[in-house]
Each structure stands twice: as C-alpha cells, then as structure tokens.
Amino acid sequence: MTYDAGSGPRAGLLGGETVRGLPAGVTLLGLLGDDGERLADAGATARSAPAEVHPLAGVRLLAPSRDPPRSGTVCASWTTCAAATGPSAGPPTCTRPGRRPPPSTSGTPPP
C-alpha cells in the first residue's frame, strides 16, 4: 500500500489498524518486476523492522503509484487508434477496460 503520514508518499504494509512503513524512497512500483521476491522481502521487513509505524486512522491512503507505467499497446484515444491502424483496418479497438467505441467506428479519424 501507499500512504502519507504527513511527510510525503511512502510504501508500507497494512496489518489490522496499523500501517508499517518501508524506508523512504521505496515504492510499490520499484518492488515489482521480478518473481515476487522483492515484494515478499519488503513485506517481511515491514513486519519485523518497519521504518515507521502509524495507526491507520493517522494516515491518508494513496493510489499505489502516482505515475504508473504505460504500455505502448494501449491506445490513448480512439482517434489515435484509428490514425495508427489506418482506415482500411476496420473499426479501431482498444484494450482499456470500460472504453466504448465512438459513435462512428469507420476507422477514419475525425477531421
């Protein structure tokens, strides 16, 4: 989890009504990308030797990452999709959940 206890965003572990913080500068995003070992090690550290401990009521919960990575395969907009695939490719599709096609799905970007 990511939280702020008054000194900026910090990664930590929630256990019941207690937040156990990891050292400053550690981010959840930085703990991802391997086989889970970094995340597991960070959890063990937060349990056994937290950098700080706060009651849950004393922190503000934040989004896991303020700047998540973006995949080049996810379309920024329907217009971008259509422009990238060209009008002959058919209706643009998008991999973002909850997105709906525009009223006109001709594959041609609007002027």
Phi and psi restraints in degrees (range 20) as a CNS / XPLOR table:
assign (resid 1 and name C) (resid 2 and name N)
       (resid 2 and name CA) (resid 2 and name C) 1.0 -122.0 20.0 2
assign (resid 2 and name N) (resid 2 and name CA)
       (resid 2 and name C) (resid 3 and name N) 1.0 137.8 20.0 2
assign (resid 2 and name C) (resid 3 and name N)
       (resid 3 and name CA) (resid 3 and name C) 1.0 -145.9 20.0 2
assign (resid 3 and name N) (resid 3 and name CA)
       (resid 3 and name C) (resid 4 and name N) 1.0 169.5 20.0 2
assign (resid 3 and name C) (resid 4 and name N)
       (resid 4 and name CA) (resid 4 and name C) 1.0 -134.4 20.0 2
assign (resid 4 and name N) (resid 4 and name CA)
       (resid 4 and name C) (resid 5 and name N) 1.0 120.8 20.0 2
assign (resid 4 and name C) (resid 5 and name N)
       (resid 5 and name CA) (resid 5 and name C) 1.0 -103.1 20.0 2
assign (resid 5 and name N) (resid 5 and name CA)
       (resid 5 and name C) (resid 6 and name N) 1.0 14.8 20.0 2
assign (resid 5 and name C) (resid 6 and name N)
       (resid 6 and name CA) (resid 6 and name C) 1.0 116.1 20.0 2
assign (resid 6 and name N) (resid 6 and name CA)
       (resid 6 and name C) (resid 7 and name N) 1.0 -10.6 20.0 2
assign (resid 6 and name C) (resid 7 and name N)
       (resid 7 and name CA) (resid 7 and name C) 1.0 -119.1 20.0 2
assign (resid 7 and name N) (resid 7 and name CA)
       (resid 7 and name C) (resid 8 and name N) 1.0 20.2 20.0 2
assign (resid 7 and name C) (resid 8 and name N)
       (resid 8 and name CA) (resid 8 and name C) 1.0 106.0 20.0 2
assign (resid 8 and name N) (resid 8 and name CA)
       (resid 8 and name C) (resid 9 and name N) 1.0 167.6 20.0 2
assign (resid 8 and name C) (resid 9 and name N)
       (resid 9 and name CA) (resid 9 and name C) 1.0 -61.2 20.0 2
assign (resid 9 and name N) (resid 9 and name CA)
       (resid 9 and name C) (resid 10 and name N) 1.0 141.8 20.0 2
assign (resid 9 and name C) (resid 10 and name N)
       (resid 10 and name CA) (resid 10 and name C) 1.0 -148.8 20.0 2
assign (resid 10 and name N) (resid 10 and name CA)
       (resid 10 and name C) (resid 11 and name N) 1.0 144.3 20.0 2
assign (resid 10 and name C) (resid 11 and name N)
       (resid 11 and name CA) (resid 11 and name C) 1.0 -83.0 20.0 2
assign (resid 11 and name N) (resid 11 and name CA)
       (resid 11 and name C) (resid 12 and name N) 1.0 147.5 20.0 2
assign (resid 11 and name C) (resid 12 and name N)
       (resid 12 and name CA) (resid 12 and name C) 1.0 -163.0 20.0 2
assign (resid 12 and name N) (resid 12 and name CA)
       (resid 12 and name C) (resid 13 and name N) 1.0 -172.5 20.0 2
assign (resid 12 and name C) (resid 13 and name N)
       (resid 13 and name CA) (resid 13 and name C) 1.0 -125.2 20.0 2
assign (resid 13 and name N) (resid 13 and name CA)
       (resid 13 and name C) (resid 14 and name N) 1.0 128.9 20.0 2
assign (resid 13 and name C) (resid 14 and name N)
       (resid 14 and name CA) (resid 14 and name C) 1.0 -93.8 20.0 2
assign (resid 14 and name N) (resid 14 and name CA)
       (resid 14 and name C) (resid 15 and name N) 1.0 126.2 20.0 2
assign (resid 14 and name C) (resid 15 and name N)
       (resid 15 and name CA) (resid 15 and name C) 1.0 -134.0 20.0 2
assign (resid 15 and name N) (resid 15 and name CA)
       (resid 15 and name C) (resid 16 and name N) 1.0 102.1 20.0 2
assign (resid 15 and name C) (resid 16 and name N)
       (resid 16 and name CA) (resid 16 and name C) 1.0 66.8 20.0 2
assign (resid 16 and name N) (resid 16 and name CA)
       (resid 16 and name C) (resid 17 and name N) 1.0 -118.3 20.0 2
assign (resid 16 and name C) (resid 17 and name N)
       (resid 17 and name CA) (resid 17 and name C) 1.0 -106.7 20.0 2
assign (resid 17 and name N) (resid 17 and name CA)
       (resid 17 and name C) (resid 18 and name N) 1.0 20.1 20.0 2
assign (resid 17 and name C) (resid 18 and name N)
       (resid 18 and name CA) (resid 18 and name C) 1.0 -124.2 20.0 2
assign (resid 18 and name N) (resid 18 and name CA)
       (resid 18 and name C) (resid 19 and name N) 1.0 137.3 20.0 2
assign (resid 18 and name C) (resid 19 and name N)
       (resid 19 and name CA) (resid 19 and name C) 1.0 -108.5 20.0 2
assign (resid 19 and name N) (resid 19 and name CA)
       (resid 19 and name C) (resid 20 and name N) 1.0 125.0 20.0 2
assign (resid 19 and name C) (resid 20 and name N)
       (resid 20 and name CA) (resid 20 and name C) 1.0 -109.5 20.0 2
assign (resid 20 and name N) (resid 20 and name CA)
       (resid 20 and name C) (resid 21 and name N) 1.0 115.3 20.0 2
assign (resid 20 and name C) (resid 21 and name N)
       (resid 21 and name CA) (resid 21 and name C) 1.0 -85.4 20.0 2
assign (resid 21 and name N) (resid 21 and name CA)
       (resid 21 and name C) (resid 22 and name N) 1.0 147.2 20.0 2
assign (resid 21 and name C) (resid 22 and name N)
       (resid 22 and name CA) (resid 22 and name C) 1.0 -88.2 20.0 2
assign (resid 22 and name N) (resid 22 and name CA)
       (resid 22 and name C) (resid 23 and name N) 1.0 166.7 20.0 2
assign (resid 22 and name C) (resid 23 and name N)
       (resid 23 and name CA) (resid 23 and name C) 1.0 -57.5 20.0 2
assign (resid 23 and name N) (resid 23 and name CA)
       (resid 23 and name C) (resid 24 and name N) 1.0 149.2 20.0 2
assign (resid 23 and name C) (resid 24 and name N)
       (resid 24 and name CA) (resid 24 and name C) 1.0 -54.6 20.0 2
assign (resid 24 and name N) (resid 24 and name CA)
       (resid 24 and name C) (resid 25 and name N) 1.0 141.1 20.0 2
assign (resid 24 and name C) (resid 25 and name N)
       (resid 25 and name CA) (resid 25 and name C) 1.0 94.7 20.0 2
assign (resid 25 and name N) (resid 25 and name CA)
       (resid 25 and name C) (resid 26 and name N) 1.0 -18.3 20.0 2
assign (resid 25 and name C) (resid 26 and name N)
       (resid 26 and name CA) (resid 26 and name C) 1.0 -78.9 20.0 2
assign (resid 26 and name N) (resid 26 and name CA)
       (resid 26 and name C) (resid 27 and name N) 1.0 130.3 20.0 2
assign (resid 26 and name C) (resid 27 and name N)
       (resid 27 and name CA) (resid 27 and name C) 1.0 -121.7 20.0 2
assign (resid 27 and name N) (resid 27 and name CA)
       (resid 27 and name C) (resid 28 and name N) 1.0 155.3 20.0 2
assign (resid 27 and name C) (resid 28 and name N)
       (resid 28 and name CA) (resid 28 and name C) 1.0 -61.2 20.0 2
assign (resid 28 and name N) (resid 28 and name CA)
       (resid 28 and name C) (resid 29 and name N) 1.0 -40.8 20.0 2
assign (resid 28 and name C) (resid 29 and name N)
       (resid 29 and name CA) (resid 29 and name C) 1.0 -59.7 20.0 2
assign (resid 29 and name N) (resid 29 and name CA)
       (resid 29 and name C) (resid 30 and name N) 1.0 -37.2 20.0 2
assign (resid 29 and name C) (resid 30 and name N)
       (resid 30 and name CA) (resid 30 and name C) 1.0 -69.9 20.0 2
assign (resid 30 and name N) (resid 30 and name CA)
       (resid 30 and name C) (resid 31 and name N) 1.0 -17.3 20.0 2
assign (resid 30 and name C) (resid 31 and name N)
       (resid 31 and name CA) (resid 31 and name C) 1.0 -91.4 20.0 2
assign (resid 31 and name N) (resid 31 and name CA)
       (resid 31 and name C) (resid 32 and name N) 1.0 -4.9 20.0 2
assign (resid 31 and name C) (resid 32 and name N)
       (resid 32 and name CA) (resid 32 and name C) 1.0 -98.6 20.0 2
assign (resid 32 and name N) (resid 32 and name CA)
       (resid 32 and name C) (resid 33 and name N) 1.0 166.0 20.0 2
assign (resid 32 and name C) (resid 33 and name N)
       (resid 33 and name CA) (resid 33 and name C) 1.0 109.9 20.0 2
assign (resid 33 and name N) (resid 33 and name CA)
       (resid 33 and name C) (resid 34 and name N) 1.0 -12.0 20.0 2
assign (resid 33 and name C) (resid 34 and name N)
       (resid 34 and name CA) (resid 34 and name C) 1.0 -108.1 20.0 2
assign (resid 34 and name N) (resid 34 and name CA)
       (resid 34 and name C) (resid 35 and name N) 1.0 -152.7 20.0 2
assign (resid 34 and name C) (resid 35 and name N)
       (resid 35 and name CA) (resid 35 and name C) 1.0 -84.7 20.0 2
assign (resid 35 and name N) (resid 35 and name CA)
       (resid 35 and name C) (resid 36 and name N) 1.0 11.7 20.0 2
assign (resid 35 and name C) (resid 36 and name N)
       (resid 36 and name CA) (resid 36 and name C) 1.0 101.5 20.0 2
assign (resid 36 and name N) (resid 36 and name CA)
       (resid 36 and name C) (resid 37 and name N) 1.0 -2.6 20.0 2
assign (resid 36 and name C) (resid 37 and name N)
       (resid 37 and name CA) (resid 37 and name C) 1.0 -65.8 20.0 2
assign (resid 37 and name N) (resid 37 and name CA)
       (resid 37 and name C) (resid 38 and name N) 1.0 -42.8 20.0 2
assign (resid 37 and name C) (resid 38 and name N)
       (resid 38 and name CA) (resid 38 and name C) 1.0 -61.7 20.0 2
assign (resid 38 and name N) (resid 38 and name CA)
       (resid 38 and name C) (resid 39 and name N) 1.0 -42.2 20.0 2
assign (resid 38 and name C) (resid 39 and name N)
       (resid 39 and name CA) (resid 39 and name C) 1.0 -65.9 20.0 2
assign (resid 39 and name N) (resid 39 and name CA)
       (resid 39 and name C) (resid 40 and name N) 1.0 -43.4 20.0 2
assign (resid 39 and name C) (resid 40 and name N)
       (resid 40 and name CA) (resid 40 and name C) 1.0 -63.1 20.0 2
assign (resid 40 and name N) (resid 40 and name CA)
       (resid 40 and name C) (resid 41 and name N) 1.0 -42.4 20.0 2
assign (resid 40 and name C) (resid 41 and name N)
       (resid 41 and name CA) (resid 41 and name C) 1.0 -63.5 20.0 2
assign (resid 41 and name N) (resid 41 and name CA)
       (resid 41 and name C) (resid 42 and name N) 1.0 -40.4 20.0 2
assign (resid 41 and name C) (resid 42 and name N)
       (resid 42 and name CA) (resid 42 and name C) 1.0 -65.1 20.0 2
assign (resid 42 and name N) (resid 42 and name CA)
       (resid 42 and name C) (resid 43 and name N) 1.0 -39.6 20.0 2
assign (resid 42 and name C) (resid 43 and name N)
       (resid 43 and name CA) (resid 43 and name C) 1.0 -62.5 20.0 2
assign (resid 43 and name N) (resid 43 and name CA)
       (resid 43 and name C) (resid 44 and name N) 1.0 -41.4 20.0 2
assign (resid 43 and name C) (resid 44 and name N)
       (resid 44 and name CA) (resid 44 and name C) 1.0 -64.4 20.0 2
assign (resid 44 and name N) (resid 44 and name CA)
       (resid 44 and name C) (resid 45 and name N) 1.0 -40.5 20.0 2
assign (resid 44 and name C) (resid 45 and name N)
       (resid 45 and name CA) (resid 45 and name C) 1.0 -64.6 20.0 2
assign (resid 45 and name N) (resid 45 and name CA)
       (resid 45 and name C) (resid 46 and name N) 1.0 -44.3 20.0 2
assign (resid 45 and name C) (resid 46 and name N)
       (resid 46 and name CA) (resid 46 and name C) 1.0 -61.8 20.0 2
assign (resid 46 and name N) (resid 46 and name CA)
       (resid 46 and name C) (resid 47 and name N) 1.0 -34.7 20.0 2
assign (resid 46 and name C) (resid 47 and name N)
       (resid 47 and name CA) (resid 47 and name C) 1.0 -72.4 20.0 2
assign (resid 47 and name N) (resid 47 and name CA)
       (resid 47 and name C) (resid 48 and name N) 1.0 -44.1 20.0 2
assign (resid 47 and name C) (resid 48 and name N)
       (resid 48 and name CA) (resid 48 and name C) 1.0 -91.6 20.0 2
assign (resid 48 and name N) (resid 48 and name CA)
       (resid 48 and name C) (resid 49 and name N) 1.0 -34.0 20.0 2
assign (resid 48 and name C) (resid 49 and name N)
       (resid 49 and name CA) (resid 49 and name C) 1.0 -146.1 20.0 2
assign (resid 49 and name N) (resid 49 and name CA)
       (resid 49 and name C) (resid 50 and name N) 1.0 64.8 20.0 2
assign (resid 49 and name C) (resid 50 and name N)
       (resid 50 and name CA) (resid 50 and name C) 1.0 -64.2 20.0 2
assign (resid 50 and name N) (resid 50 and name CA)
       (resid 50 and name C) (resid 51 and name N) 1.0 148.3 20.0 2
assign (resid 50 and name C) (resid 51 and name N)
       (resid 51 and name CA) (resid 51 and name C) 1.0 -71.8 20.0 2
assign (resid 51 and name N) (resid 51 and name CA)
       (resid 51 and name C) (resid 52 and name N) 1.0 -28.8 20.0 2
assign (resid 51 and name C) (resid 52 and name N)
       (resid 52 and name CA) (resid 52 and name C) 1.0 -157.9 20.0 2
assign (resid 52 and name N) (resid 52 and name CA)
       (resid 52 and name C) (resid 53 and name N) 1.0 156.2 20.0 2
assign (resid 52 and name C) (resid 53 and name N)
       (resid 53 and name CA) (resid 53 and name C) 1.0 -132.8 20.0 2
assign (resid 53 and name N) (resid 53 and name CA)
       (resid 53 and name C) (resid 54 and name N) 1.0 131.8 20.0 2
assign (resid 53 and name C) (resid 54 and name N)
       (resid 54 and name CA) (resid 54 and name C) 1.0 -136.1 20.0 2
assign (resid 54 and name N) (resid 54 and name CA)
       (resid 54 and name C) (resid 55 and name N) 1.0 150.0 20.0 2
assign (resid 54 and name C) (resid 55 and name N)
       (resid 55 and name CA) (resid 55 and name C) 1.0 -69.5 20.0 2
assign (resid 55 and name N) (resid 55 and name CA)
       (resid 55 and name C) (resid 56 and name N) 1.0 144.5 20.0 2
assign (resid 55 and name C) (resid 56 and name N)
       (resid 56 and name CA) (resid 56 and name C) 1.0 -53.8 20.0 2
assign (resid 56 and name N) (resid 56 and name CA)
       (resid 56 and name C) (resid 57 and name N) 1.0 -39.4 20.0 2
assign (resid 56 and name C) (resid 57 and name N)
       (resid 57 and name CA) (resid 57 and name C) 1.0 -64.9 20.0 2
assign (resid 57 and name N) (resid 57 and name CA)
       (resid 57 and name C) (resid 58 and name N) 1.0 -15.6 20.0 2
assign (resid 57 and name C) (resid 58 and name N)
       (resid 58 and name CA) (resid 58 and name C) 1.0 -97.5 20.0 2
assign (resid 58 and name N) (resid 58 and name CA)
       (resid 58 and name C) (resid 59 and name N) 1.0 6.3 20.0 2
assign (resid 58 and name C) (resid 59 and name N)
       (resid 59 and name CA) (resid 59 and name C) 1.0 -124.9 20.0 2
assign (resid 59 and name N) (resid 59 and name CA)
       (resid 59 and name C) (resid 60 and name N) 1.0 160.0 20.0 2
assign (resid 59 and name C) (resid 60 and name N)
       (resid 60 and name CA) (resid 60 and name C) 1.0 -105.6 20.0 2
assign (resid 60 and name N) (resid 60 and name CA)
       (resid 60 and name C) (resid 61 and name N) 1.0 123.9 20.0 2
assign (resid 60 and name C) (resid 61 and name N)
       (resid 61 and name CA) (resid 61 and name C) 1.0 -77.9 20.0 2
assign (resid 61 and name N) (resid 61 and name CA)
       (resid 61 and name C) (resid 62 and name N) 1.0 139.6 20.0 2
assign (resid 61 and name C) (resid 62 and name N)
       (resid 62 and name CA) (resid 62 and name C) 1.0 -121.6 20.0 2
assign (resid 62 and name N) (resid 62 and name CA)
       (resid 62 and name C) (resid 63 and name N) 1.0 167.7 20.0 2
assign (resid 62 and name C) (resid 63 and name N)
       (resid 63 and name CA) (resid 63 and name C) 1.0 -61.9 20.0 2
assign (resid 63 and name N) (resid 63 and name CA)
       (resid 63 and name C) (resid 64 and name N) 1.0 149.6 20.0 2
assign (resid 63 and name C) (resid 64 and name N)
       (resid 64 and name CA) (resid 64 and name C) 1.0 -56.1 20.0 2
assign (resid 64 and name N) (resid 64 and name CA)
       (resid 64 and name C) (resid 65 and name N) 1.0 -35.5 20.0 2
assign (resid 64 and name C) (resid 65 and name N)
       (resid 65 and name CA) (resid 65 and name C) 1.0 -142.7 20.0 2
assign (resid 65 and name N) (resid 65 and name CA)
       (resid 65 and name C) (resid 66 and name N) 1.0 130.2 20.0 2
assign (resid 65 and name C) (resid 66 and name N)
       (resid 66 and name CA) (resid 66 and name C) 1.0 -75.1 20.0 2
assign (resid 66 and name N) (resid 66 and name CA)
       (resid 66 and name C) (resid 67 and name N) 1.0 -23.7 20.0 2
assign (resid 66 and name C) (resid 67 and name N)
       (resid 67 and name CA) (resid 67 and name C) 1.0 -138.9 20.0 2
assign (resid 67 and name N) (resid 67 and name CA)
       (resid 67 and name C) (resid 68 and name N) 1.0 76.4 20.0 2
assign (resid 67 and name C) (resid 68 and name N)
       (resid 68 and name CA) (resid 68 and name C) 1.0 -65.8 20.0 2
assign (resid 68 and name N) (resid 68 and name CA)
       (resid 68 and name C) (resid 69 and name N) 1.0 152.7 20.0 2
assign (resid 68 and name C) (resid 69 and name N)
       (resid 69 and name CA) (resid 69 and name C) 1.0 -66.3 20.0 2
assign (resid 69 and name N) (resid 69 and name CA)
       (resid 69 and name C) (resid 70 and name N) 1.0 150.9 20.0 2
assign (resid 69 and name C) (resid 70 and name N)
       (resid 70 and name CA) (resid 70 and name C) 1.0 -116.1 20.0 2
assign (resid 70 and name N) (resid 70 and name CA)
       (resid 70 and name C) (resid 71 and name N) 1.0 136.8 20.0 2
assign (resid 70 and name C) (resid 71 and name N)
       (resid 71 and name CA) (resid 71 and name C) 1.0 -89.8 20.0 2
assign (resid 71 and name N) (resid 71 and name CA)
       (resid 71 and name C) (resid 72 and name N) 1.0 138.4 20.0 2
assign (resid 71 and name C) (resid 72 and name N)
       (resid 72 and name CA) (resid 72 and name C) 1.0 -67.6 20.0 2
assign (resid 72 and name N) (resid 72 and name CA)
       (resid 72 and name C) (resid 73 and name N) 1.0 -12.0 20.0 2
assign (resid 72 and name C) (resid 73 and name N)
       (resid 73 and name CA) (resid 73 and name C) 1.0 -90.9 20.0 2
assign (resid 73 and name N) (resid 73 and name CA)
       (resid 73 and name C) (resid 74 and name N) 1.0 -6.7 20.0 2
assign (resid 73 and name C) (resid 74 and name N)
       (resid 74 and name CA) (resid 74 and name C) 1.0 -96.7 20.0 2
assign (resid 74 and name N) (resid 74 and name CA)
       (resid 74 and name C) (resid 75 and name N) 1.0 127.1 20.0 2
assign (resid 74 and name C) (resid 75 and name N)
       (resid 75 and name CA) (resid 75 and name C) 1.0 -75.6 20.0 2
assign (resid 75 and name N) (resid 75 and name CA)
       (resid 75 and name C) (resid 76 and name N) 1.0 137.8 20.0 2
assign (resid 75 and name C) (resid 76 and name N)
       (resid 76 and name CA) (resid 76 and name C) 1.0 -75.4 20.0 2
assign (resid 76 and name N) (resid 76 and name CA)
       (resid 76 and name C) (resid 77 and name N) 1.0 -30.8 20.0 2
assign (resid 76 and name C) (resid 77 and name N)
       (resid 77 and name CA) (resid 77 and name C) 1.0 -160.3 20.0 2
assign (resid 77 and name N) (resid 77 and name CA)
       (resid 77 and name C) (resid 78 and name N) 1.0 164.0 20.0 2
assign (resid 77 and name C) (resid 78 and name N)
       (resid 78 and name CA) (resid 78 and name C) 1.0 -63.3 20.0 2
assign (resid 78 and name N) (resid 78 and name CA)
       (resid 78 and name C) (resid 79 and name N) 1.0 -37.6 20.0 2
assign (resid 78 and name C) (resid 79 and name N)
       (resid 79 and name CA) (resid 79 and name C) 1.0 -61.9 20.0 2
assign (resid 79 and name N) (resid 79 and name CA)
       (resid 79 and name C) (resid 80 and name N) 1.0 -42.1 20.0 2
assign (resid 79 and name C) (resid 80 and name N)
       (resid 80 and name CA) (resid 80 and name C) 1.0 -62.8 20.0 2
assign (resid 80 and name N) (resid 80 and name CA)
       (resid 80 and name C) (resid 81 and name N) 1.0 -43.4 20.0 2
assign (resid 80 and name C) (resid 81 and name N)
       (resid 81 and name CA) (resid 81 and name C) 1.0 -59.2 20.0 2
assign (resid 81 and name N) (resid 81 and name CA)
       (resid 81 and name C) (resid 82 and name N) 1.0 -48.5 20.0 2
assign (resid 81 and name C) (resid 82 and name N)
       (resid 82 and name CA) (resid 82 and name C) 1.0 -64.1 20.0 2
assign (resid 82 and name N) (resid 82 and name CA)
       (resid 82 and name C) (resid 83 and name N) 1.0 -40.5 20.0 2
assign (resid 82 and name C) (resid 83 and name N)
       (resid 83 and name CA) (resid 83 and name C) 1.0 -66.0 20.0 2
assign (resid 83 and name N) (resid 83 and name CA)
       (resid 83 and name C) (resid 84 and name N) 1.0 -35.5 20.0 2
assign (resid 83 and name C) (resid 84 and name N)
       (resid 84 and name CA) (resid 84 and name C) 1.0 -73.5 20.0 2
assign (resid 84 and name N) (resid 84 and name CA)
       (resid 84 and name C) (resid 85 and name N) 1.0 -36.3 20.0 2
assign (resid 84 and name C) (resid 85 and name N)
       (resid 85 and name CA) (resid 85 and name C) 1.0 -92.5 20.0 2
assign (resid 85 and name N) (resid 85 and name CA)
       (resid 85 and name C) (resid 86 and name N) 1.0 -20.3 20.0 2
assign (resid 85 and name C) (resid 86 and name N)
       (resid 86 and name CA) (resid 86 and name C) 1.0 84.4 20.0 2
assign (resid 86 and name N) (resid 86 and name CA)
       (resid 86 and name C) (resid 87 and name N) 1.0 155.6 20.0 2
assign (resid 86 and name C) (resid 87 and name N)
       (resid 87 and name CA) (resid 87 and name C) 1.0 -64.1 20.0 2
assign (resid 87 and name N) (resid 87 and name CA)
       (resid 87 and name C) (resid 88 and name N) 1.0 -26.4 20.0 2
assign (resid 87 and name C) (resid 88 and name N)
       (resid 88 and name CA) (resid 88 and name C) 1.0 -78.8 20.0 2
assign (resid 88 and name N) (resid 88 and name CA)
       (resid 88 and name C) (resid 89 and name N) 1.0 -8.5 20.0 2
assign (resid 88 and name C) (resid 89 and name N)
       (resid 89 and name CA) (resid 89 and name C) 1.0 -80.2 20.0 2
assign (resid 89 and name N) (resid 89 and name CA)
       (resid 89 and name C) (resid 90 and name N) 1.0 -5.2 20.0 2
assign (resid 89 and name C) (resid 90 and name N)
       (resid 90 and name CA) (resid 90 and name C) 1.0 88.7 20.0 2
assign (resid 90 and name N) (resid 90 and name CA)
       (resid 90 and name C) (resid 91 and name N) 1.0 -169.3 20.0 2
assign (resid 90 and name C) (resid 91 and name N)
       (resid 91 and name CA) (resid 91 and name C) 1.0 -61.3 20.0 2
assign (resid 91 and name N) (resid 91 and name CA)
       (resid 91 and name C) (resid 92 and name N) 1.0 139.5 20.0 2
assign (resid 91 and name C) (resid 92 and name N)
       (resid 92 and name CA) (resid 92 and name C) 1.0 -69.2 20.0 2
assign (resid 92 and name N) (resid 92 and name CA)
       (resid 92 and name C) (resid 93 and name N) 1.0 147.3 20.0 2
assign (resid 92 and name C) (resid 93 and name N)
       (resid 93 and name CA) (resid 93 and name C) 1.0 -121.3 20.0 2
assign (resid 93 and name N) (resid 93 and name CA)
       (resid 93 and name C) (resid 94 and name N) 1.0 157.6 20.0 2
assign (resid 93 and name C) (resid 94 and name N)
       (resid 94 and name CA) (resid 94 and name C) 1.0 -138.3 20.0 2
assign (resid 94 and name N) (resid 94 and name CA)
       (resid 94 and name C) (resid 95 and name N) 1.0 142.0 20.0 2
assign (resid 94 and name C) (resid 95 and name N)
       (resid 95 and name CA) (resid 95 and name C) 1.0 -90.7 20.0 2
assign (resid 95 and name N) (resid 95 and name CA)
       (resid 95 and name C) (resid 96 and name N) 1.0 0.8 20.0 2
assign (resid 95 and name C) (resid 96 and name N)
       (resid 96 and name CA) (resid 96 and name C) 1.0 -77.4 20.0 2
assign (resid 96 and name N) (resid 96 and name CA)
       (resid 96 and name C) (resid 97 and name N) 1.0 125.9 20.0 2
assign (resid 96 and name C) (resid 97 and name N)
       (resid 97 and name CA) (resid 97 and name C) 1.0 -61.9 20.0 2
assign (resid 97 and name N) (resid 97 and name CA)
       (resid 97 and name C) (resid 98 and name N) 1.0 142.2 20.0 2
assign (resid 97 and name C) (resid 98 and name N)
       (resid 98 and name CA) (resid 98 and name C) 1.0 83.8 20.0 2
assign (resid 98 and name N) (resid 98 and name CA)
       (resid 98 and name C) (resid 99 and name N) 1.0 -3.2 20.0 2
assign (resid 98 and name C) (resid 99 and name N)
       (resid 99 and name CA) (resid 99 and name C) 1.0 -82.0 20.0 2
assign (resid 99 and name N) (resid 99 and name CA)
       (resid 99 and name C) (resid 100 and name N) 1.0 141.3 20.0 2
assign (resid 99 and name C) (resid 100 and name N)
       (resid 100 and name CA) (resid 100 and name C) 1.0 -114.0 20.0 2
assign (resid 100 and name N) (resid 100 and name CA)
       (resid 100 and name C) (resid 101 and name N) 1.0 150.1 20.0 2
assign (resid 100 and name C) (resid 101 and name N)
       (resid 101 and name CA) (resid 101 and name C) 1.0 -67.9 20.0 2
assign (resid 101 and name N) (resid 101 and name CA)
       (resid 101 and name C) (resid 102 and name N) 1.0 153.7 20.0 2
assign (resid 101 and name C) (resid 102 and name N)
       (resid 102 and name CA) (resid 102 and name C) 1.0 -68.8 20.0 2
assign (resid 102 and name N) (resid 102 and name CA)
       (resid 102 and name C) (resid 103 and name N) 1.0 166.7 20.0 2
assign (resid 102 and name C) (resid 103 and name N)
       (resid 103 and name CA) (resid 103 and name C) 1.0 -54.3 20.0 2
assign (resid 103 and name N) (resid 103 and name CA)
       (resid 103 and name C) (resid 104 and name N) 1.0 -39.1 20.0 2
assign (resid 103 and name C) (resid 104 and name N)
       (resid 104 and name CA) (resid 104 and name C) 1.0 -107.5 20.0 2
assign (resid 104 and name N) (resid 104 and name CA)
       (resid 104 and name C) (resid 105 and name N) 1.0 116.7 20.0 2
assign (resid 104 and name C) (resid 105 and name N)
       (resid 105 and name CA) (resid 105 and name C) 1.0 -111.1 20.0 2
assign (resid 105 and name N) (resid 105 and name CA)
       (resid 105 and name C) (resid 106 and name N) 1.0 44.2 20.0 2
assign (resid 105 and name C) (resid 106 and name N)
       (resid 106 and name CA) (resid 106 and name C) 1.0 -72.2 20.0 2
assign (resid 106 and name N) (resid 106 and name CA)
       (resid 106 and name C) (resid 107 and name N) 1.0 -13.4 20.0 2
assign (resid 106 and name C) (resid 107 and name N)
       (resid 107 and name CA) (resid 107 and name C) 1.0 90.1 20.0 2
assign (resid 107 and name N) (resid 107 and name CA)
       (resid 107 and name C) (resid 108 and name N) 1.0 -9.1 20.0 2
assign (resid 107 and name C) (resid 108 and name N)
       (resid 108 and name CA) (resid 108 and name C) 1.0 -95.5 20.0 2
assign (resid 108 and name N) (resid 108 and name CA)
       (resid 108 and name C) (resid 109 and name N) 1.0 124.6 20.0 2
assign (resid 108 and name C) (resid 109 and name N)
       (resid 109 and name CA) (resid 109 and name C) 1.0 -65.7 20.0 2
assign (resid 109 and name N) (resid 109 and name CA)
       (resid 109 and name C) (resid 110 and name N) 1.0 147.4 20.0 2
assign (resid 109 and name C) (resid 110 and name N)
       (resid 110 and name CA) (resid 110 and name C) 1.0 -64.6 20.0 2
assign (resid 110 and name N) (resid 110 and name CA)
       (resid 110 and name C) (resid 111 and name N) 1.0 155.8 20.0 2
